[in-house]
Amino acid sequence: MIRTGIESLRAALAACSSVEVVYKPLGGGALAVMAVAGRTVFRSPDESGMWTRIETRDFIVPREYLPLEPKVGDEVEFLGGTYEVLSPNGEPAWRWSDPYRTAYRIHTKHVGG
């Protein structure tokens, strides 16, 4: 029952909020995919005890659109800008967006455009 609800909510979100982006794995072979843009804030203390705040541009992409797991260094073209997949503060470059692993939440930073 919960899985059905998550799938219904994901379909509704995709229908009203997704945009086409171009996903470019490091090895080449760009893919046009539908994604929902979001953000994540990471906080961690640095060596001097000061807290650092990093905000990433995230892209939620259904698992069936990407044949391989996202990797650091891959790129996403979005609204004329280039976003590089990164691993903020030692965190993974992506995580599952739900407990049923239906979509990747990919962390990126703006690098140009």
Residue frames as a rotation matrix with the C-alpha (Angstrom) as fourth column:
MET 1
0.569 0.822 0.000 0.00
0.822 -0.569 0.000 0.00
0.000 0.000 -1.000 0.00
ILE 2
0.484 -0.458 -0.746 2.78
0.103 -0.816 0.569 2.46
-0.869 -0.352 -0.347 0.87
ARG 3
-0.587 -0.741 0.325 4.69
0.382 0.101 0.919 1.58
-0.714 0.663 0.224 -2.27
THR 4
-0.110 0.648 0.753 1.59
0.987 -0.020 0.162 2.29
0.120 0.761 -0.637 -4.39
GLY 5
0.805 0.413 -0.425 1.24
0.509 -0.850 0.139 5.66
-0.304 -0.329 -0.894 -2.68
ILE 6
0.037 -0.888 -0.459 4.89
0.058 -0.457 0.888 6.55
-0.998 -0.059 0.035 -3.30
GLU 7
-0.650 -0.263 0.713 4.58
0.666 0.255 0.701 5.56
-0.366 0.931 0.009 -6.96
SER 8
0.329 0.856 0.398 1.43
0.934 -0.358 -0.002 7.69
0.141 0.373 -0.917 -7.32
LEU 9
0.752 -0.101 -0.651 3.09
0.225 -0.889 0.398 10.68
-0.619 -0.446 -0.646 -5.68
ARG 10
-0.351 -0.936 -0.014 6.20
0.218 -0.097 0.971 10.30
-0.910 0.338 0.238 -7.86
ALA 11
-0.403 0.281 0.871 4.04
0.915 0.144 0.377 10.21
-0.019 0.949 -0.315 -10.99
ALA 12
0.711 0.702 -0.028 2.16
0.703 -0.710 0.034 13.35
0.004 -0.043 -0.999 -9.89
LEU 13
0.420 -0.654 -0.630 5.42
0.085 -0.662 0.745 15.16
-0.904 -0.366 -0.222 -9.09
ALA 14
-0.587 -0.663 0.465 6.88
0.484 0.174 0.858 14.18
-0.650 0.728 0.218 -12.46
ALA 15
-0.013 0.683 0.731 3.76
0.997 -0.049 0.063 15.34
0.079 0.729 -0.680 -14.29
CYS 16
0.872 0.473 0.127 3.83
0.462 -0.880 0.111 18.84
0.164 -0.039 -0.986 -12.81
SER 17
0.815 -0.553 -0.175 7.47
-0.297 -0.658 0.692 19.51
-0.498 -0.512 -0.700 -11.88
SER 18
0.212 -0.813 0.543 9.84
0.535 0.561 0.632 17.55
-0.818 0.156 0.554 -14.10
VAL 19
0.659 -0.157 -0.736 11.96
-0.604 -0.693 -0.393 19.13
-0.448 0.703 -0.552 -16.81
GLU 20
0.914 -0.400 0.062 14.19
0.354 0.715 -0.603 17.66
0.196 0.573 0.796 -19.47
VAL 21
0.533 -0.845 -0.037 17.89
-0.637 -0.430 0.640 17.62
-0.557 -0.317 -0.768 -18.60
VAL 22
0.670 -0.432 -0.604 20.85
-0.336 0.549 -0.765 16.08
0.662 0.715 0.223 -20.37
TYR 23
0.778 -0.424 0.464 22.82
-0.335 0.344 0.877 13.63
-0.531 -0.838 0.126 -18.24
LYS 24
0.616 -0.658 -0.433 26.43
-0.518 0.076 -0.852 13.16
0.594 0.749 -0.294 -19.36
PRO 25
0.930 -0.365 0.049 28.35
0.219 0.653 0.725 10.25
-0.297 -0.663 0.687 -17.82
LEU 26
0.309 -0.908 -0.282 32.14
-0.456 -0.402 0.794 10.67
-0.835 -0.117 -0.538 -17.71
GLY 27
-0.445 -0.527 0.724 32.59
0.265 0.695 0.669 8.00
-0.856 0.489 -0.169 -20.38
GLY 28
-0.919 0.148 -0.366 30.33
-0.391 -0.471 0.791 9.81
-0.055 0.870 0.491 -22.85
GLY 29
-0.708 0.697 -0.117 26.92
0.514 0.621 0.592 8.95
0.485 0.359 -0.798 -24.24
ALA 30
-0.923 0.363 0.131 24.66
-0.376 -0.772 -0.511 11.84
-0.085 -0.521 0.849 -23.20
LEU 31
-0.620 0.778 -0.101 21.09
0.753 0.627 0.199 10.95
0.218 0.047 -0.975 -22.23
ALA 32
-0.642 0.552 0.532 18.05
-0.473 -0.831 0.293 13.25
0.604 -0.064 0.794 -22.35
VAL 33
-0.577 0.434 -0.692 16.02
0.694 0.707 -0.135 12.42
0.431 -0.558 -0.709 -19.22
MET 34
0.299 0.714 0.633 13.18
-0.039 -0.654 0.756 13.93
0.953 -0.251 -0.168 -17.23
ALA 35
-0.491 -0.514 -0.704 14.18
0.725 0.206 -0.657 15.10
0.483 -0.833 0.271 -13.76
VAL 36
0.779 0.623 0.073 12.82
0.433 -0.618 0.656 17.11
0.454 -0.480 -0.751 -10.86
ALA 37
-0.227 -0.871 0.436 15.20
0.173 -0.477 -0.862 19.83
0.958 -0.121 0.259 -9.66
GLY 38
0.855 0.438 -0.277 15.68
0.338 -0.066 0.939 20.22
0.393 -0.897 -0.204 -5.93
ARG 39
0.095 -0.861 0.500 18.34
-0.502 -0.475 -0.723 21.06
0.860 -0.182 -0.478 -3.36
THR 40
0.679 -0.010 -0.734 20.03
0.589 0.604 0.537 19.63
0.437 -0.797 0.416 -0.29
VAL 41
0.516 -0.527 0.675 21.88
-0.634 -0.765 -0.113 21.50
0.576 -0.369 -0.729 2.44
PHE 42
0.474 -0.496 -0.727 24.90
0.619 0.775 -0.125 19.81
0.626 -0.391 0.675 4.04
ARG 43
0.681 -0.304 0.666 26.48
-0.590 -0.766 0.254 21.14
0.433 -0.566 -0.702 7.24
SER 44
0.661 -0.519 -0.541 29.74
0.641 0.766 0.047 20.06
0.390 -0.378 0.840 8.83
PRO 45
0.867 -0.421 -0.266 32.41
-0.102 -0.672 0.733 21.53
-0.487 -0.609 -0.626 11.13
ASP 46
0.678 -0.728 -0.104 35.80
-0.127 0.024 -0.992 22.40
0.724 0.686 -0.076 9.63
GLU 47
0.001 -0.798 -0.602 39.20
0.637 0.465 -0.615 21.99
0.771 -0.383 0.509 11.34
SER 48
-0.840 -0.370 0.396 38.77
0.009 -0.739 -0.674 25.21
0.542 -0.563 0.624 13.37
GLY 49
-0.734 0.610 -0.299 35.32
0.556 0.286 -0.781 24.28
-0.391 -0.739 -0.549 14.64
MET 50
-0.568 0.544 -0.617 33.47
-0.612 -0.781 -0.125 26.63
-0.550 0.306 0.777 12.28
TRP 51
-0.011 0.661 0.750 30.41
0.315 0.714 -0.625 25.17
-0.949 0.230 -0.216 10.61
THR 52
-0.888 -0.245 -0.389 30.43
-0.310 -0.305 0.901 24.98
-0.339 0.921 0.195 6.83
ARG 53
0.126 0.969 0.211 27.19
-0.064 0.221 -0.973 24.99
-0.990 0.109 0.090 4.88
ILE 54
-0.923 -0.346 -0.167 27.07
-0.207 0.080 0.975 23.56
-0.324 0.935 -0.145 1.35
GLU 55
0.142 0.989 0.029 23.92
-0.349 0.078 -0.934 23.71
-0.926 0.123 0.357 -0.74
THR 56
-0.846 -0.431 0.314 23.73
0.087 0.470 0.879 21.44
-0.526 0.770 -0.360 -3.75
ARG 57
-0.114 0.779 -0.617 21.44
-0.983 -0.180 -0.044 21.50
-0.145 0.601 0.786 -6.78
ASP 58
-0.605 -0.038 0.796 19.86
-0.162 0.984 -0.076 18.07
-0.780 -0.175 -0.601 -6.83
PHE 59
-0.349 0.526 -0.775 18.22
-0.905 0.027 0.425 16.23
0.245 0.850 0.467 -9.67
ILE 60
-0.258 0.378 0.889 15.72
-0.414 0.788 -0.455 13.47
-0.873 -0.485 -0.047 -8.93
VAL 61
-0.323 0.013 -0.946 15.82
-0.933 0.162 0.320 11.06
0.157 0.987 -0.040 -11.85
PRO 62
0.709 0.616 0.343 13.76
-0.654 0.756 -0.008 7.86
-0.265 -0.219 0.939 -12.07
ARG 63
0.009 -0.765 0.644 16.00
-0.373 0.595 0.712 4.80
-0.928 -0.247 -0.280 -11.90
GLU 64
0.381 0.200 0.903 14.79
0.580 0.708 -0.402 3.43
-0.720 0.677 0.154 -15.23
TYR 65
0.998 -0.002 -0.065 16.15
-0.048 -0.686 -0.726 6.51
-0.043 0.727 -0.685 -17.07
LEU 66
0.303 -0.953 0.018 19.78
-0.952 -0.303 -0.051 5.96
0.054 -0.002 -0.999 -16.02
PRO 67
0.728 -0.006 -0.685 21.38
-0.194 0.957 -0.215 2.64
0.657 0.289 0.696 -16.95
LEU 68
-0.140 -0.841 -0.522 24.35
0.616 0.339 -0.711 3.20
0.776 -0.421 0.470 -14.58
GLU 69
0.507 0.239 -0.828 24.61
0.841 -0.348 0.414 4.67
-0.189 -0.907 -0.377 -11.09
PRO 70
0.890 -0.191 0.414 25.61
-0.036 -0.934 -0.355 8.35
0.454 0.301 -0.839 -11.09
LYS 71
0.345 -0.859 -0.379 29.29
0.938 0.333 0.099 9.00
0.041 -0.390 0.920 -10.40
VAL 72
0.441 -0.325 -0.837 31.36
0.209 -0.869 0.448 11.97
-0.873 -0.373 -0.315 -9.26
GLY 73
-0.643 -0.715 -0.273 32.41
-0.030 -0.333 0.942 13.93
-0.765 0.614 0.192 -12.34
ASP 74
-0.368 0.627 0.687 29.32
0.930 0.266 0.256 13.16
-0.022 0.733 -0.680 -14.41
GLU 75
-0.968 0.035 -0.250 27.51
-0.029 -0.999 -0.028 16.28
-0.251 -0.020 0.968 -15.63
VAL 76
-0.079 0.982 0.172 23.93
0.904 0.143 -0.402 17.49
-0.419 0.124 -0.899 -15.96
GLU 77
-0.944 -0.076 0.320 22.93
0.234 -0.840 0.491 20.21
0.232 0.538 0.810 -18.45
PHE 78
-0.105 0.914 -0.392 19.99
0.987 0.047 -0.153 22.18
-0.121 -0.403 -0.907 -17.02
LEU 79
0.803 0.556 -0.216 18.51
0.522 -0.830 -0.197 25.53
-0.289 0.046 -0.956 -18.16
GLY 80
0.818 -0.499 0.286 21.68
-0.042 -0.547 -0.836 26.47
0.573 0.672 -0.469 -20.03
GLY 81
0.336 -0.712 0.617 23.99
-0.941 -0.281 0.189 25.63
0.039 -0.644 -0.764 -17.13
THR 82
0.121 -0.403 -0.907 26.36
-0.156 0.895 -0.419 22.76
0.980 0.192 0.046 -16.46
TYR 83
0.516 0.112 0.849 26.20
-0.854 -0.004 0.519 20.98
0.062 -0.994 0.094 -13.11
GLU 84
-0.276 -0.721 -0.635 28.85
-0.520 0.668 -0.533 18.49
0.809 0.183 -0.559 -12.01
VAL 85
0.768 0.479 -0.426 28.02
0.028 0.640 0.768 15.51
0.640 -0.602 0.477 -9.81
LEU 86
-0.235 -0.856 0.460 29.91
-0.527 -0.286 -0.800 15.86
0.817 -0.431 -0.384 -6.54
SER 87
0.154 0.157 -0.975 30.39
0.655 0.723 0.220 14.22
0.740 -0.673 0.009 -3.16
PRO 88
0.236 -0.038 0.971 29.78
-0.341 -0.939 0.047 17.02
0.910 -0.342 -0.235 -0.61
ASN 89
0.108 -0.273 0.956 31.61
-0.985 -0.158 0.066 16.72
0.133 -0.949 -0.286 2.72
GLY 90
-0.838 -0.535 0.109 32.42
-0.543 0.837 -0.070 13.09
-0.054 -0.118 -0.992 2.02
GLU 91
-0.012 0.915 0.402 28.75
-0.451 0.354 -0.819 12.21
-0.893 -0.191 0.408 1.54
PRO 92
-0.307 -0.029 0.951 27.74
0.676 0.697 0.239 9.93
-0.670 0.717 -0.194 -1.35
ALA 93
-0.979 -0.109 -0.174 27.21
-0.050 -0.695 0.717 11.66
-0.199 0.711 0.675 -4.72
TRP 94
-0.363 0.918 -0.157 23.64
-0.579 -0.090 0.810 10.38
0.730 0.385 0.565 -4.79
ARG 95
-0.887 0.209 0.412 21.10
-0.229 0.576 -0.785 8.60
-0.401 -0.790 -0.463 -2.63
TRP 96
-0.647 0.749 0.146 17.81
0.679 0.477 0.558 6.86
0.348 0.460 -0.817 -3.21
SER 97
-0.755 0.393 0.525 14.89
-0.378 -0.915 0.141 9.26
0.536 -0.092 0.839 -3.05
ASP 98
0.288 0.876 0.387 12.59
-0.918 0.138 0.372 6.72
0.273 -0.462 0.844 -1.40
PRO 99
-0.071 -0.348 0.935 12.73
-0.731 0.656 0.189 3.39
-0.679 -0.669 -0.301 0.43
TYR 100
0.635 0.394 0.664 11.75
0.099 0.812 -0.575 1.47
-0.766 0.431 0.477 -2.72
ARG 101
-0.340 -0.940 -0.033 14.70
0.139 -0.085 0.987 2.77
-0.930 0.331 0.160 -4.74
THR 102
0.446 0.615 0.650 12.63
0.755 0.133 -0.643 4.12
-0.481 0.777 -0.405 -7.60
ALA 103
0.834 -0.149 0.532 14.70
0.261 -0.742 -0.617 7.27
0.487 0.653 -0.580 -8.26
TYR 104
-0.134 -0.946 -0.295 18.16
0.959 -0.049 -0.279 8.70
0.249 -0.320 0.914 -7.74
ARG 105
0.974 0.169 -0.152 18.64
0.204 -0.947 0.250 12.00
-0.102 -0.274 -0.956 -5.89
ILE 106
0.291 -0.907 0.306 21.86
0.912 0.165 -0.376 13.25
0.291 0.388 0.875 -7.50
HIS 107
0.642 -0.150 -0.752 23.91
0.384 -0.786 0.484 15.99
-0.664 -0.600 -0.447 -5.78
THR 108
0.234 -0.546 0.804 25.59
0.923 -0.134 -0.360 18.53
0.304 0.827 0.473 -8.11
LYS 109
0.050 -0.218 -0.975 27.25
0.430 -0.876 0.218 21.95
-0.901 -0.430 0.050 -8.17
HIS 110
0.956 0.291 0.038 27.02
0.182 -0.486 -0.855 24.62
-0.230 0.824 -0.518 -10.84
VAL 111
0.091 -0.995 0.048 30.27
0.563 0.091 0.822 24.74
-0.822 -0.048 0.568 -12.82
GLY 112
-0.877 -0.447 -0.177 29.42
0.133 -0.579 0.805 26.86
-0.462 0.682 0.567 -15.86
GLY 113
-0.670 0.577 0.468 26.94
0.626 0.098 0.774 28.32
0.400 0.811 -0.426 -18.26
